[in-house]
Structures are given as C-alpha cells and as structure tokens.
Amino acid sequence: MNPVQLLDRLLEATMPHLVAAPILVPMLTAALMLLMGEQRRRAKATLSVVSGLVGLVAALALLRWVNAVDTGGGAGSIGVYLPGNWRAPFGIVLVADRLSTLMVALTGVIAFAASIYSTSRWDRAGVHFHPLLQLQLMGLNGAFLTGDLFNLFVFFEVMLAASYGLLLHGSGRLRVAAGLHYIAINLAASSLFLIGAALLYGATGTLNMADLGLRIAQIAPADRGLVHAGAAILAVAFLAKAGAWPLNFWLVPAYSAAVSPVSAVFALLTKLGVYTVLRLWTLLFAPDTGASASFGQDVLVAIGLATLFVGALGIVGTQRLSNLAGYSVLVSAGTLLAAVGLGQPAVWAGALYYLVSSTLAVSAFFLLIDMIERWRNAGASIAPHESAGNAPFLAEDLKAIDDVNLDDDQQALYGRAIPAGIAFLGLGFVACTLLIAGLPPFSGFVGKFAMLAGLLDARNVNPTGWTFLALLLLSGLLALIALSRAGIRHFWTQPLATMPALRALEVLPVAALLAASAALTVAAGPVLQHATATADGLRTPTAYRKAVMGARQIASPTNGGRAP
C-alpha cells in the first residue's frame, strides 16, 4: 500500500469525526484563550496561528477525502455527521461535500494568513482580537458545513457577533460609524432570516435542507405561495450579507474602516452569502421540485448584474486603495450572483473557480494596502534636490552608479536599484491588479474565461447572457484602469521617500496568498474538474439528499447495540 492509499484509508476511518473539526478547533481555541486572560497576548497569538494551521490541515484533508471516492450519483464522497446521533431530519446534521469543503478550505487558507499577519501589530490594537477571530472562523465553517436552516441561523449569529467586535477593533470614529451601519443591516437581515425560516417550517414541517427539497416537490398548490414567500424573505437576508445591490451601501465603508487582517477575513463573508444562495436555491428549487423549479431565477440574475454594474462604477470612481478593494468585493459578488442565476452548470464551474481566485486576490490586496499606506504615511517625502547631498541615504538605499548616469541633481537617469521593500510592494500590487482585473495568465482570467466559455457553449445565448458577458468584460477593463491609476499615483509619481519597513510576519502571508493564486493557475485543470463535478452535483442534488437522509446513527453499547 503506497502512502497516498494509506492516507485515503486513514481519512476514511476518521471522516465521521473530522467533519466537525473545522468547527470544534476554533471553538475550543477561543474558549482556551478567554481563560488565559488578556495579559498573555504572545501566547494567545501563537495559539491562534497553531489553531489556524490545524484547521487548515483538517480542511484540506476533508477536501482530499470528498474527491477520493465516489459514493454514487457523481457527487463524490459526502460525509454526514450527526452530532446528537439523531437521524435527519430530526437532529443536527453536518455535511461535507465538494462545495462545503471547498469553502472551508478557502476559509482555512485566508484565516491562517490573516492570523499570522495580525501578530505583527494589529492584534495589540484592542482586546480579545484572537478569540473573536476564532469565533468568526467557527461561525463561518459551521455555516458552510451545516445541513439545516436552524443551525445555519445559529452559526450566522456566532459569525456576526464576532464580526461586530472585529470591525470595531482599534476603535476610532470611522470604525464606530461604519460599525453602526454594519450592525443595523445585519440585525435586520437576521430578523428576516427568522421570518423566512418560520414560513418555510410552517409550510413544510421541516428545516433540514435536504428534506426541504423533497417536501417542496410534494407541497400542495395552496401552500406553494407561502413557500415562495418564505424563500424570498430568506433570499433578502442572504443577499444583504452577499453585498447585493441595493443592500450593499454598508459594505465598502465597513470593509475600508476595519483593520487589514479583519478586512481580509471579511472578504469571506460576502462569499458566505453567495454560498447560502447557491446551496438553498439548488436544493429547494431543483429541476425535480415541480412548479417551484428555478423559482426566482430571473430576479437573481438581475440583482447580480446590477451589483456587478454598481461595483464596476464604484471601482473606477474612487481613488482610495481600501475603497478599491471594497468595490472589488462587490464586483466579485455581483459576478457570482449573476452566474448562479444563469442556472448553467458549465457557468457555475467557472464561477466556483473565480470565487476562489477573487477571494484570495482581494484578501491579499487588503493586507498589501496596509503596508502601502503605512509606507506612504511614514514621513514626509524627501525632495530630489534635498536627497542629492544626502550621502548616507544614497549609500544605504541606492547602489553605486556611473557618474555619467546622473542628471543635474545627481540622480540616476536609469539603472537605479529598487530596494527590496518597494519591489515587493510594487510587484504585489501588480499581481493583485492582474488578478482582480482578470488578465492572463493569472487565475482571475482563467475563472472569467471558464464562465464565458460555459455561457457561449449554450446553443442559444439569451439577451441576459450577452449582458452578463458585456458587464464581465467591462468590469475587468474598469478595474484595470482604476488600479493602474492608483499604482501610478502610489509608485511612479512618488519622489524619493523613506524605505518601507516591512516585517517578515507581514510579507509572508501576502506572498503566500499570491502564491496560492499562482498555484491555482498552474493547477487550473484539476481545480476546474473539481468545480465541474461540484456544479453537476448541485444541478442534480439527489446524491446529497440521499446521503443526508440515509445517514445512520451510531449504535450505543449501553442500549443493547441499538441506535437510540
């Protein structure tokens, strides 16, 4: 037996409990940190990084397992965990399939990078940073893995409660103002969530996602309107979290005001909104749900296109770097919502690839912006005529050059060495620009190309499809213009200034996220195969429903070997 087969056997043996690891690890870590007190910050920072690494390894193991064996129906392995040992639809259910494990793995990568970056200085800007970050991860992973609406609401609230504290971390008037708007919109969304879930439960008698799809197919015509009303109210709550227009007025100010590692993690929150829309829409309104099939499809596409258009206008209309990143989140959210609403598995596959690429790029951009703005604000720029006679500065930061390669102020005309810090910031900014704009050969281009190829493969592309194609290309062009303009202003037109003081704890997370984006490009074939298989499973959720409803209880040794 080779090592790969041994790993697969080990994963299969531990899988029933490994499904809960992405939830339990951050939960237990947060509890331990709270017991340690606020004085032991170094120990808590170390524990946070170690917990992030353990969570990432568990997430990657889950992702590996769901692709290792096909349990039938073409959906790959589907791990179902019954925490209370009650069968669905009566008990709590955690489900690990290709979609949920992809999102948990993406969360693990970004959270690990953000936790390392925060230890450089931001975790000391306020209290309880690391416990709040761990609770945020618990809520995110729980929302991705849960299989019923009630626990989706619980994990949503855990995530939101932690995000309130993280957004206000570091204090300041702008953070408080943005935080009040953020809290208000999310409290309203939570109320709508409860109302929508109550309507669905009243009409169907269940909150289990797999069971909901089965019961909606059999719902009486008189109750179908109630089901649709409940689903529409739920959708408003999820779309508000996804940053969909016109409920996205809070997003850019909030993401811009938060400290950089928090903003990097917040890039996942909009993807959670997109995930819930995709998950519930494909389960509740699958092609086999009768008259409810594809309910709300046209509205979802329209909202996605409007969000994409507003985000593209915003990104070209602002010059502040943090706002550019915030509007990039809106562009990504609008693209994904429109792609989901198109209802074509080939487009969904490209959208899932684009989801991973855009989230990695925006998270890296938020971290990079922090270093760029700190460098720009470190001190007054040194004018060229002042630096000409500053021998220590030139000796330290510029390499020796030939006397004939100087201008009248004794400055190099060409051949000037680029200090390592500026080189990293500049190259990182260029990489983020290419990723966000979707230019080749980076993963942003691969994702957009895959979506457009899937769209054009259809025999008849309707006007909505052509509108999506045009806006997708236009948003990339506007992002390129806006980010290039910002790059010129921050790097090319700046006179000699102090060199950026960068720490390894800041450089390594950004480099890792950009390296992950590069790896996504190199491994585009296998990743797209995973995305295609995921999209096919979403289009026909029979295997998901079968796995959840058929999950067996564990026999109790104190009950004669029978399940309770």
NORMOFEN-V519017 format. One record per pair of residues at least 12 apart in sequence whose ideal C-beta (glycine too) atoms are under 10 Angstrom apart, sorted by sequence separation. I is the first residue (numbers start at 0). J is the second residue. If there is no record, write none. Layout:
i = {I;I}
j = {J;J}
This chain:
i = {31;32;64;65;80;81;117;141;142;166;167;199;202;203;214;215;242;253;254;284;313;314;335;338;339;400;431;434;63;64;65;79;80;141;142;165;166;202;280;313;314;337;338;397;398;400;401;437;451;454;455;32;64;79;80;114;140;141;142;164;167;203;254;280;312;313;314;336;397;400;454;28;31;32;61;78;79;80;114;117;138;139;142;163;166;167;199;203;211;215;250;253;254;280;310;311;314;335;338;400;78;79;138;139;141;142;162;166;199;202;280;310;311;313;314;334;335;338;393;398;400;451;29;61;77;78;79;137;138;141;202;309;310;312;313;393;398;399;450;451;454;28;29;32;77;78;114;138;139;140;163;250;310;311;312;335;387;393;397;398;450;28;31;76;77;113;114;138;139;162;163;202;203;211;250;276;280;310;311;334;335;387;396;397;398;76;77;137;138;162;202;309;310;334;387;388;396;397;398;451;28;29;75;76;78;136;137;138;201;202;308;309;310;387;388;396;397;447;450;451;25;28;74;75;77;78;110;113;114;135;136;138;139;159;163;202;203;247;277;307;308;310;311;331;332;335;386;387;396;27;28;74;77;110;113;134;135;138;139;159;162;163;202;203;276;306;307;310;311;331;334;383;384;385;386;387;395;74;76;134;135;137;138;201;202;306;307;309;310;383;384;386;396;447;24;25;28;75;110;111;135;136;160;201;202;306;307;308;331;332;383;384;396;447;24;25;28;70;110;134;135;159;199;202;203;242;243;276;306;307;331;382;383;384;24;109;134;135;158;159;198;199;202;241;242;276;306;307;330;331;383;447;24;25;133;134;198;199;201;202;240;241;242;305;306;307;447;24;25;106;107;110;131;132;135;156;159;198;199;200;240;241;243;303;304;306;307;308;328;331;24;65;106;109;110;131;134;135;155;159;198;199;240;241;242;243;273;303;304;306;307;327;328;331;23;24;64;65;66;130;131;134;198;199;240;241;242;302;303;305;306;307;330;444;21;22;24;65;107;131;132;197;198;240;241;303;304;305;443;20;21;24;62;65;103;106;107;131;132;155;156;195;196;198;199;239;240;241;243;303;304;327;328;20;21;23;24;61;65;66;105;106;127;130;131;155;194;195;198;199;237;238;240;241;302;303;327;328;437;22;61;62;65;131;194;195;197;198;237;238;240;241;301;302;303;437;443;20;21;64;65;103;106;128;131;132;156;195;196;236;237;240;300;301;303;304;324;325;328;20;21;58;62;63;102;103;106;127;128;131;152;155;195;196;237;238;299;300;303;324;327;328;437;438;19;20;61;62;102;103;105;126;127;194;195;234;237;238;299;300;302;303;323;324;327;436;437;18;61;62;104;125;193;194;195;236;237;300;301;324;435;436;437;17;20;21;60;61;62;102;103;125;128;152;191;192;193;195;196;237;299;300;324;325;435;436;438;17;20;59;62;63;99;102;103;127;128;151;152;191;192;194;195;234;237;299;300;323;324;436;437;438;58;61;62;101;102;125;126;190;191;194;195;233;234;237;298;299;300;324;436;437;17;18;58;61;62;99;100;125;152;191;192;193;233;237;296;297;299;321;324;435;436;13;17;58;59;60;99;100;124;125;148;149;152;191;192;296;320;321;324;434;435;436;58;59;62;98;99;124;125;148;151;191;192;234;295;296;320;323;436;14;18;57;58;61;99;122;123;124;190;191;233;234;296;322;374;432;433;435;436;13;14;17;57;58;93;99;121;124;148;149;188;189;192;293;320;321;374;432;435;436;55;58;59;93;95;96;121;148;187;188;191;192;320;321;54;55;58;59;94;95;125;147;148;187;188;230;293;319;320;432;433;10;14;54;57;58;93;94;96;188;189;230;233;292;370;374;432;9;10;13;14;55;56;93;94;95;117;148;149;185;188;189;320;321;431;432;54;55;58;92;93;94;148;187;188;320;10;11;14;54;55;58;92;93;94;230;319;370;371;429;432;6;10;53;55;91;92;93;152;185;229;230;370;371;428;429;432;9;10;52;55;56;91;92;151;184;185;320;428;431;7;11;51;54;55;90;91;150;184;227;243;246;286;367;368;371;6;7;10;11;51;54;55;90;93;148;149;150;151;226;227;244;245;367;370;371;428;429;6;10;22;51;53;88;89;91;92;147;148;149;188;226;244;247;266;270;273;277;281;284;428;8;19;23;51;52;87;88;91;147;148;187;243;244;247;251;262;266;269;273;276;277;280;3;7;18;20;22;50;51;54;87;146;147;148;234;238;243;244;245;246;250;265;268;269;272;273;276;280;367;368;6;7;17;18;19;50;51;146;147;230;234;238;241;244;245;248;263;266;270;273;274;277;281;366;367;425;428;429;14;16;18;51;52;91;146;147;184;226;241;243;244;247;251;255;259;262;266;269;270;273;277;280;428;4;15;17;18;19;47;48;51;52;145;146;147;148;184;227;231;243;244;247;250;251;262;265;269;272;273;276;277;281;364;367;368;3;14;15;16;18;47;50;51;80;146;147;184;185;227;230;231;234;238;242;244;245;255;257;272;276;363;364;367;425;11;14;15;49;81;184;223;226;230;234;238;241;244;255;256;259;266;270;273;274;366;424;425;10;14;15;47;48;78;80;183;184;223;243;244;247;251;255;262;269;273;281;364;365;424;425;11;47;48;79;182;208;212;215;216;223;227;231;242;254;255;269;363;364;10;46;47;82;180;181;185;211;215;216;223;226;227;234;238;242;251;254;255;257;363;364;7;48;180;181;184;212;213;214;215;216;220;252;255;256;362;421;44;47;48;179;180;208;212;215;218;220;251;252;254;255;277;360;361;364;22;44;47;178;181;182;208;211;212;216;217;218;223;251;254;255;360;363;364;21;177;180;181;210;211;212;215;216;217;218;251;253;254;359;360;363;421;441;44;45;177;180;181;208;209;212;215;216;218;251;252;254;277;360;361;442;443;446;18;19;21;44;177;178;179;208;213;214;215;216;251;254;277;360;361;442;445;446;449;18;43;44;47;177;178;181;207;208;212;213;215;216;250;251;254;359;360;421;424;441;442;445;448;18;19;176;177;180;181;212;215;216;250;251;360;423;441;442;443;444;18;41;176;177;211;215;251;273;277;357;360;420;421;422;424;440;442;443;446;449;15;17;21;40;44;51;174;177;178;247;250;251;356;357;420;421;423;431;434;441;442;445;449;453;21;43;44;50;54;173;174;177;178;212;215;247;250;356;419;420;427;430;434;441;442;444;445;173;176;177;199;203;274;357;415;418;419;420;421;430;440;442;446;14;18;22;41;47;48;51;148;155;159;174;175;247;273;356;360;418;420;431;439;440;442;445;446;449;453;18;21;40;41;47;50;51;54;58;151;155;158;173;174;247;250;360;419;423;424;427;430;431;434;445;449;20;21;24;40;46;47;50;54;57;61;173;174;185;192;242;359;360;423;427;430;433;434;440;43;44;45;46;152;172;173;174;181;188;199;270;353;359;410;426;430;442;446;18;21;25;43;44;47;51;58;148;155;171;244;247;270;356;357;410;424;427;431;434;21;40;43;47;50;54;151;242;243;247;356;357;420;423;427;430;434;42;43;46;166;169;171;174;241;242;270;355;356;419;423;426;430;40;166;169;241;242;244;269;270;356;37;40;47;167;168;169;242;243;244;269;353;356;357;37;43;166;167;168;241;242;243;352;353;356;357;162;166;167;241;242;266;267;270;352;353;355;356;165;166;168;169;240;241;244;266;269;353;354;37;165;168;243;266;352;353;33;35;167;238;241;242;266;267;352;353;32;35;162;165;166;241;263;266;267;351;352;353;32;33;34;165;166;263;265;266;349;350;352;353;32;33;164;165;265;266;349;350;352;353;29;32;142;238;263;264;266;348;349;351;352;397;31;32;162;165;166;237;262;263;266;349;350;351;396;29;30;32;33;165;262;263;265;349;350;28;29;32;33;263;264;348;349;396;28;29;31;32;162;260;262;263;348;349;393;396;29;30;161;162;259;262;263;334;346;347;349;350;392;395;28;29;30;261;262;263;327;331;345;346;348;349;25;28;29;259;260;263;330;345;346;348;349;392;27;28;29;162;259;260;262;263;330;346;347;389;392;25;26;29;254;258;259;262;324;327;328;330;343;345;346;25;26;28;29;257;259;320;323;327;338;345;346;386;387;24;25;28;158;159;259;260;323;326;327;341;344;345;346;385;386;25;26;27;158;255;259;343;345;346;385;386;25;26;254;258;259;324;343;345;346;383;24;25;26;323;331;334;338;341;345;382;383;24;25;158;255;259;334;337;341;343;375;380;381;382;22;23;25;26;94;259;343;371;375;380;381;382;21;22;25;26;88;92;94;331;335;338;371;374;380;381;21;22;24;25;88;89;91;92;155;334;338;341;380;381;22;23;88;90;92;154;155;368;372;379;380;21;22;23;87;88;89;92;346;353;364;371;375;378;379;21;22;88;341;371;374;377;378;20;21;22;87;88;151;155;341;377;19;22;87;88;89;314;343;346;368;375;377;19;21;22;87;88;314;341;374;375;377;21;22;87;88;340;341;374;377;20;143;151;374;375;19;88;139;374;18;88;135;142;337;341;373;374;143;148;151;337;340;373;374;132;136;139;143;151;371;373;132;135;139;142;337;338;370;79;128;131;135;138;142;337;370;26;136;139;143;148;370;22;29;128;132;135;139;142;143;146;370;373;125;128;135;138;142;145;334;337;338;124;333;337;22;139;143;370;25;122;142;146;334;369;370;121;333;334;120;121;122;333;367;121;366;367;370;120;121;330;334;366;369;117;119;330;333;334;367;116;117;118;366;367;116;117;331;366;116;117;330;365;115;329;330;363;364;367;113;114;117;362;363;366;367;113;116;117;327;330;362;363;365;112;113;326;330;363;364;113;363;364;110;113;114;362;363;109;112;113;326;327;361;363;112;113;326;359;360;363;110;113;359;360;362;363;109;110;113;327;358;359;362;109;323;326;327;359;360;109;359;360;109;110;359;106;109;308;315;323;324;358;359;304;307;311;315;322;323;356;357;359;360;307;310;311;314;355;356;359;105;106;109;312;315;316;323;355;105;301;304;308;311;312;315;320;323;300;304;307;311;314;315;318;356;106;300;303;306;307;310;311;313;314;315;317;355;356;102;105;106;301;304;305;308;311;312;314;315;316;320;297;300;304;307;308;311;314;315;318;319;320;296;300;303;304;307;310;311;314;315;318;352;356;102;310;313;314;317;320;102;315;320;311;318;356;102;352;355;102;101;352;99;351;352;355;98;102;351;354;352;353;348;349;351;352;98;99;348;351;352;98;348;350;351;348;349;352;96;348;349;351;98;347;348;351;94;347;348;350;348;349;344;345;347;348;351;344;347;348;344;346;347;344;345;348;344;345;347;343;344;347;344;344;344;343;344;342;339;260;263;116;259;263;108;112;121;260;98;102;105;109;113;116;117;120;263;101;105;108;109;112;116;119;101;104;108;112;115;119;102;106;109;110;113;285;286;287;98;101;102;105;109;113;116;120;281;285;286;287;97;101;105;108;109;112;116;285;286;287;281;282;285;102;277;281;285;105;109;277;280;281;283;287;281;282;285;278;281;285;277;282;278;281;282;278;282;212;212;209;212;213;208;212;211;209;210;208;209;213;208;209;207;209;210;209;210;208;209;207;209;207;209;119;120;119;118;119;120;121;119;120;116;118;119;117;118;119;115;116;117;119;115;116;119;115;116;118;116;117;115;116;115;116;114;112;113;116;112;115;116;111;112;146;112;109;112;113;111;112;146;147;111;146;108;109;112;108;146;109;108;105;101;101;100;101;98;97;98;101;97;100;99;97;98;97;98;96;97;97;98;97;98;96;97;96;96;98;96;97;96;94;96;95;96;94;94;75;92;93;92;48;92;94;75;87;93;74;75;92;66;73;74;77;87;88;44;75;87;88;90;74;75;86;87;66;73;74;86;87;90;66;69;72;73;74;86;87;65;72;79;86;74;77;86;66;73;74;77;81;86;62;65;66;72;74;75;79;84;85;65;72;73;74;77;78;79;84;72;73;74;77;79;81;83;84;71;72;76;77;79;80;81;84;71;72;74;79;81;84;70;72;74;78;79;81;69;72;77;71;72;70;71;70;86;85;86;84;85;84;83;81;15;15}
j = {43;44;76;77;92;93;129;153;154;178;179;211;214;215;226;227;254;265;266;296;325;326;347;350;351;412;443;446;76;77;78;92;93;154;155;178;179;215;293;326;327;350;351;410;411;413;414;450;464;467;468;46;78;93;94;128;154;155;156;178;181;217;268;294;326;327;328;350;411;414;468;43;46;47;76;93;94;95;129;132;153;154;157;178;181;182;214;218;226;230;265;268;269;295;325;326;329;350;353;415;94;95;154;155;157;158;178;182;215;218;296;326;327;329;330;350;351;354;409;414;416;467;46;78;94;95;96;154;155;158;219;326;327;329;330;410;415;416;467;468;471;46;47;50;95;96;132;156;157;158;181;268;328;329;330;353;405;411;415;416;468;47;50;95;96;132;133;157;158;181;182;221;222;230;269;295;299;329;330;353;354;406;415;416;417;96;97;157;158;182;222;329;330;354;407;408;416;417;418;471;49;50;96;97;99;157;158;159;222;223;329;330;331;408;409;417;418;468;471;472;47;50;96;97;99;100;132;135;136;157;158;160;161;181;185;224;225;269;299;329;330;332;333;353;354;357;408;409;418;50;51;97;100;133;136;157;158;161;162;182;185;186;225;226;299;329;330;333;334;354;357;406;407;408;409;410;418;98;100;158;159;161;162;225;226;330;331;333;334;407;408;410;420;471;49;50;53;100;135;136;160;161;185;226;227;331;332;333;356;357;408;409;421;472;50;51;54;96;136;160;161;185;225;228;229;268;269;302;332;333;357;408;409;410;51;136;161;162;185;186;225;226;229;268;269;303;333;334;357;358;410;474;52;53;161;162;226;227;229;230;268;269;270;333;334;335;475;53;54;135;136;139;160;161;164;185;188;227;228;229;269;270;272;332;333;335;336;337;357;360;54;95;136;139;140;161;164;165;185;189;228;229;270;271;272;273;303;333;334;336;337;357;358;361;54;55;95;96;97;161;162;165;229;230;271;272;273;333;334;336;337;338;361;475;53;54;56;97;139;163;164;229;230;272;273;335;336;337;475;53;54;57;95;98;136;139;140;164;165;188;189;228;229;231;232;272;273;274;276;336;337;360;361;54;55;57;58;95;99;100;139;140;161;164;165;189;228;229;232;233;271;272;274;275;336;337;361;362;471;57;96;97;100;166;229;230;232;233;272;273;275;276;336;337;338;472;478;56;57;100;101;139;142;164;167;168;192;231;232;272;273;276;336;337;339;340;360;361;364;57;58;95;99;100;139;140;143;164;165;168;189;192;232;233;274;275;336;337;340;361;364;365;474;475;57;58;99;100;140;141;143;164;165;232;233;272;275;276;337;338;340;341;361;362;365;474;475;57;100;101;143;164;232;233;234;275;276;339;340;363;474;475;476;57;60;61;100;101;102;142;143;165;168;192;231;232;233;235;236;277;339;340;364;365;475;476;478;58;61;100;103;104;140;143;144;168;169;192;193;232;233;235;236;275;278;340;341;364;365;477;478;479;100;103;104;143;144;167;168;232;233;236;237;275;276;279;340;341;342;366;478;479;60;61;101;104;105;142;143;168;195;234;235;236;276;280;339;340;342;364;367;478;479;57;61;102;103;104;143;144;168;169;192;193;196;235;236;340;364;365;368;478;479;480;103;104;107;143;144;169;170;193;196;236;237;279;340;341;365;368;481;60;64;103;104;107;145;168;169;170;236;237;279;280;342;368;420;478;479;481;482;60;61;64;104;105;140;146;168;171;195;196;235;236;239;340;367;368;421;479;482;483;103;106;107;141;143;144;169;196;235;236;239;240;368;369;103;104;107;108;143;144;174;196;197;236;237;279;342;368;369;481;482;60;64;104;107;108;143;144;146;238;239;280;283;342;420;424;482;60;61;64;65;106;107;144;145;146;168;199;200;236;239;240;371;372;482;483;106;107;110;144;145;146;200;239;240;372;63;64;67;107;108;111;145;146;147;283;372;423;424;482;485;60;64;107;109;145;146;147;206;239;283;284;424;425;482;483;486;64;65;107;110;111;146;147;206;239;240;375;483;486;63;67;107;110;111;146;147;206;240;283;299;302;342;423;424;427;63;64;67;68;108;111;112;147;150;205;206;207;208;283;284;301;302;424;427;428;485;486;64;68;80;109;111;146;147;149;150;205;206;207;246;284;302;305;324;328;331;335;339;342;486;67;78;82;110;111;146;147;150;206;207;246;302;303;306;310;321;325;328;332;335;336;339;63;67;78;80;82;110;111;114;147;206;207;208;294;298;303;304;305;306;310;325;328;329;332;333;336;340;427;428;67;68;78;79;80;111;112;207;208;291;295;299;302;305;306;309;324;327;331;334;335;338;342;427;428;486;489;490;76;78;80;113;114;153;208;209;246;288;303;305;306;309;313;317;321;324;328;331;332;335;339;342;490;67;78;80;81;82;110;111;114;115;208;209;210;211;247;290;294;306;307;310;313;314;325;328;332;335;336;339;340;344;427;430;431;67;78;79;80;82;111;114;115;144;210;211;248;249;291;294;295;298;302;306;308;309;319;321;336;340;427;428;431;489;76;79;80;114;146;249;288;291;295;299;303;306;309;320;321;324;331;335;338;339;431;489;490;76;80;81;113;114;144;146;249;250;289;309;310;313;317;321;328;335;339;347;430;431;490;491;78;114;115;146;249;275;279;282;283;290;294;298;309;321;322;336;430;431;78;114;115;150;248;249;253;279;283;284;291;294;295;302;306;310;319;322;323;325;431;432;76;117;249;250;253;281;282;283;284;285;289;321;324;325;431;490;114;117;118;249;250;278;282;285;288;290;321;322;324;325;347;430;431;434;93;115;118;249;252;253;279;282;283;287;288;289;294;322;325;326;431;434;435;93;249;252;253;282;283;284;287;288;289;290;323;325;326;431;432;435;493;513;117;118;250;253;254;281;282;285;288;289;291;324;325;327;350;433;434;515;516;519;92;93;95;118;251;252;253;282;287;288;289;290;325;328;351;434;435;516;519;520;523;93;118;119;122;252;253;256;282;283;287;288;290;291;325;326;329;434;435;496;499;516;517;520;523;94;95;252;253;256;257;288;291;292;326;327;436;499;517;518;519;520;95;118;253;254;288;292;328;350;354;434;437;497;498;499;501;517;519;520;523;526;93;95;99;118;122;129;252;255;256;325;328;329;434;435;498;499;501;509;512;519;520;523;527;531;100;122;123;129;133;252;253;256;257;291;294;326;329;435;498;499;506;509;513;520;521;523;524;253;256;257;279;283;354;437;495;498;499;500;501;510;520;522;526;95;99;103;122;128;129;132;229;236;240;255;256;328;354;437;441;499;501;512;520;521;523;526;527;530;534;100;103;122;123;129;132;133;136;140;233;237;240;255;256;329;332;442;501;505;506;509;512;513;516;527;531;103;104;107;123;129;130;133;137;140;144;256;257;268;275;325;442;443;506;510;513;516;517;523;127;128;129;130;236;256;257;258;265;272;283;354;437;443;494;510;514;526;530;103;106;110;128;129;132;136;143;233;240;256;329;332;355;441;442;495;509;512;516;519;107;126;129;133;136;140;237;328;329;333;442;443;506;509;513;516;520;129;130;133;253;256;258;261;328;329;357;442;443;506;510;513;517;128;254;257;329;330;332;357;358;444;126;129;136;256;257;258;331;332;333;358;442;445;446;127;133;256;257;258;331;332;333;442;443;446;447;253;257;258;332;333;357;358;361;443;444;446;447;257;258;260;261;332;333;336;358;361;445;446;130;258;261;336;359;445;446;127;129;261;332;335;336;360;361;446;447;127;130;257;260;261;336;358;361;362;446;447;448;128;129;130;261;262;359;361;362;445;446;448;449;129;130;261;262;362;363;446;447;449;450;127;130;240;336;361;362;364;446;447;449;450;495;130;131;261;264;265;336;361;362;365;448;449;450;495;129;130;132;133;265;362;363;365;449;450;129;130;133;134;364;365;449;450;497;130;131;133;134;264;362;364;365;450;451;495;498;132;133;264;265;362;365;366;437;449;450;452;453;495;498;132;133;134;365;366;367;431;435;449;450;452;453;130;133;134;364;365;368;435;450;451;453;454;497;133;134;135;268;365;366;368;369;436;452;453;495;498;132;133;136;361;365;366;369;431;434;435;437;450;452;453;133;134;136;137;365;367;428;431;435;446;453;454;494;495;133;134;137;267;268;368;369;432;435;436;450;453;454;455;494;495;135;136;137;268;365;369;453;455;456;495;496;136;137;365;369;370;435;454;456;457;494;136;137;138;435;443;446;450;453;457;494;495;137;138;271;368;372;447;450;454;456;488;493;494;495;136;137;139;140;208;373;457;485;489;494;495;496;136;137;140;141;203;207;209;446;450;453;486;489;495;496;137;138;140;141;204;205;207;208;271;450;454;457;496;497;139;140;205;207;209;271;272;485;489;496;497;139;140;141;205;206;207;210;464;471;482;489;493;496;497;140;141;207;460;490;493;496;497;140;141;142;207;208;271;275;461;497;140;143;208;209;210;435;464;467;489;496;498;141;143;144;209;210;436;463;496;497;499;144;145;210;211;463;464;497;500;144;267;275;498;499;144;213;264;499;144;214;261;268;463;467;499;500;270;275;278;464;467;500;501;260;264;267;271;279;499;501;261;264;268;271;466;467;499;209;258;261;265;268;272;467;500;157;267;270;274;279;501;154;161;260;264;267;271;274;275;278;502;505;258;261;268;271;275;278;467;470;471;258;467;471;157;274;278;505;161;258;278;282;470;505;506;258;470;471;258;259;260;471;505;260;505;506;509;260;261;470;474;506;509;258;260;471;474;475;508;258;259;260;508;509;259;260;474;509;260;261;474;509;260;474;475;508;509;512;259;260;263;508;509;512;513;260;263;264;474;477;509;510;512;260;261;474;478;511;512;262;512;513;260;263;264;512;513;260;263;264;477;478;512;514;264;265;478;511;512;515;263;266;512;513;515;516;263;264;267;481;512;513;516;264;478;481;482;514;515;265;515;516;266;267;516;264;267;466;473;481;482;516;517;463;466;470;474;481;482;515;516;518;519;467;470;471;474;515;516;519;266;267;270;473;476;477;484;516;267;463;466;470;473;474;477;482;485;463;467;470;474;477;478;481;519;270;464;467;470;471;474;475;477;478;479;481;519;520;267;270;271;466;469;470;473;476;477;479;480;481;485;463;466;470;473;474;477;480;481;484;485;486;463;467;470;471;474;477;478;481;482;485;519;523;270;478;481;482;485;488;271;484;489;481;488;526;273;523;526;274;274;526;274;526;527;530;274;278;527;530;529;530;526;527;529;530;277;278;527;530;531;278;528;530;531;529;530;533;278;530;531;533;281;530;531;534;278;531;532;534;533;534;530;531;533;534;537;531;534;535;532;534;535;533;534;537;534;535;537;534;535;538;536;537;538;538;539;538;537;505;508;362;505;509;355;359;369;508;347;351;354;358;362;365;366;369;512;351;355;358;359;362;366;369;352;355;359;363;366;370;354;358;361;362;365;537;538;539;351;354;355;358;362;366;369;373;534;538;539;540;351;355;359;362;363;366;370;539;540;541;536;537;540;358;533;537;541;362;366;534;537;538;540;544;539;540;543;537;540;544;537;543;540;543;544;543;547;540;541;540;543;544;540;544;544;543;544;543;544;548;544;545;544;546;547;547;548;547;548;547;549;548;550;501;502;502;502;503;504;505;504;505;502;504;505;504;505;506;503;504;505;507;504;505;508;505;506;508;507;508;507;508;508;509;508;507;508;511;508;511;512;508;509;543;510;508;511;512;511;512;546;547;512;547;511;512;515;512;550;515;515;515;526;529;529;530;529;529;530;533;530;533;533;532;533;533;534;533;534;535;536;536;537;536;537;537;540;543;542;543;543;543;546;546;547;546;547;529;546;547;547;504;548;550;532;544;550;532;533;550;525;532;533;536;546;547;504;535;547;548;550;535;536;547;548;528;535;536;548;549;552;529;532;535;536;537;549;550;529;536;543;550;539;542;551;532;539;540;543;547;552;529;532;533;539;541;542;546;551;552;533;540;541;542;545;546;547;552;541;542;543;546;548;550;552;553;541;542;546;547;549;550;551;554;542;543;545;550;552;555;542;544;546;550;551;553;542;545;550;545;546;545;546;546;562;562;563;562;563;563;563;562;550;553}
